[in-house]
Amino acid sequence: MIRNLLRLKNPDSVDGRPLIAGTNIVGKGWAKGVAGQAVAGAIGGAVGSAMGTGSVAKITTGMKGFLALTADELLLMTLGGLMVLKPKDVVARVPRSEVASITMGKQNAVSAPLDVTFTAGSVWQFEVPRPTMANGRDLVEKFA
């Protein structure tokens, strides 16, 4: 799985809007799955809330996603592709004004936690795989 994450192609734009920063993500608990333990949960458990557009499909813990930051929005996207992973479908979009903070915690051997906290109090919890942590730090820095 880590090998596939190394081959992520970051887009220059999303829906025709320039991308400020973006990072690939996996659901919280992914690192435990890599270590061979049982994995439970889903990417962005709070995604099903009133935020975002329309009905939101869940991305399971074992799947990969992409968090994209534009001038106006934060987007949660699925990844697709056989050889090179590329952001594919928008799962949720939230205006930047509704995002209170994006923080990245201390890394372990294979990932680091990334939390997106909203002004309404809900939180999306992800992990950023170690090979792409620089992108995660860049996203946090450029959001602030």
Steps between C-alpha positions, in 0.01 A plus 500: 500500500780745583657434161180623328491811716848596378364527147245773562461761230395831652276708274563865418130580524175359634173573317685767301624680814871519582610263773682674786598178680395139518599175662399140476330362808374173640235432761583518868623157608688431176835476678362226726383314189846525349635350821264204453238591760126526442392826339168672554354839417469713189671801350335814629242350732345844520470523122140383520404815686321790339826624350594417145286460192219248470525152645853409593644156429733361765858412420599199710815496712693283257434734210701805407375856465625848416446821697519805273519866601393773256458872563131447589454139609635188664414190295505133595556283193539134413809377318499292184747354255690178457863609478484864612239607754312817408222688678176386342158577650409775747343334805451818703572869463501755779551878477832604659307740723343195672839341577638612837833315481703227336759338726750221456611298801818314584596235247539134584688246288259511205273805528401816684149604610336790314191662651271749328292690757195696387354816650184300586713270718510182288834340407626294206781267610748355252853367481768621261728214389869557572612522133275805449535679834668799335176558307303474824720756674471726194119480516498592871742788442315643200163480673628709791 
